Amino acid sequence: IKGVKGVDASKLKVEKSESYFDDAWITLHVKMKIANLGRDKKISSDNDLKVETTNGHVHIFGTVAEKSDVDTIKRAV
């Protein structure tokens, strides 16, 4: 990428899921929970979030419109 002078990937690790179907189930439920929060106007609907689950650990990536949305999502999940 233009302008990048270096990349440090020394702490990058690969983690395989030991329970793919359980992780997929969790991911689905987290996505539904976030959608319901938006529908119920508990968080801004103007967000761009991705959810991944690996071995029961949920990772949510993206952007939200309000800082308070982060706390609301964390509590709900």
C-alpha positions in Angstrom: 0.0 0.0 0.0 1.4 3.3 -1.0 3.1 5.1 1.9 3.6 2.1 4.1 7.2 2.0 5.3 7.1 -1.3 7.2 4.9 -4.0 8.7 5.4 -5.7 12.1 3.6 -9.0 12.1 5.6 -10.6 14.9 2.5 -10.8 17.2 0.2 -12.1 14.5 -1.0 -15.6 15.1 -3.2 -18.1 13.4 -5.9 -19.7 15.5 -8.0 -22.5 14.1 -11.5 -23.2 15.5 -11.8 -26.4 17.4 -15.6 -26.2 17.3 -16.7 -24.7 14.0 -20.4 -25.3 14.4 -20.5 -24.0 17.9 -18.6 -20.9 16.8 -21.0 -20.3 13.9 -24.0 -20.6 16.2 -22.5 -18.0 18.6 -21.7 -15.7 15.7 -25.3 -15.9 14.4 -26.7 -15.1 17.8 -24.4 -12.2 18.3 -25.3 -10.7 14.9 -29.0 -11.2 15.7 -28.5 -9.5 19.1 -26.8 -6.5 17.4 -29.5 -6.3 14.8 -32.2 -6.3 17.5 -30.3 -3.5 19.4 -30.5 -1.4 16.3 -34.1 -2.2 15.6 -35.1 -1.4 19.2 -33.1 1.9 18.8 -30.8 1.0 21.7 -27.8 1.6 19.4 -27.5 3.7 16.2 -28.4 1.9 13.1 -25.5 3.6 11.3 -22.9 1.0 12.0 -20.7 -1.3 10.0 -19.8 -4.3 12.1 -18.4 -7.8 11.4 -18.6 -10.6 13.9 -16.2 -13.6 14.1 -16.1 -16.3 16.8 -13.1 -18.6 17.3 -13.2 -21.2 20.1 -16.0 -19.3 21.8 -14.2 -16.0 21.8 -16.3 -13.3 20.0 -14.5 -10.6 18.0 -16.5 -7.6 16.8 -14.8 -5.4 14.2 -16.0 -2.2 12.5 -17.4 1.2 13.3 -20.3 2.6 15.2 -21.8 6.0 15.2 -21.7 6.6 19.0 -19.1 5.6 21.6 -22.0 4.5 23.9 -22.9 1.9 21.3 -19.7 0.0 22.1 -20.7 -0.4 25.7 -24.3 -1.3 24.9 -23.1 -4.0 22.5 -20.5 -5.4 24.9 -23.2 -5.6 27.7 -25.7 -7.3 25.4 -23.2 -9.8 24.1 
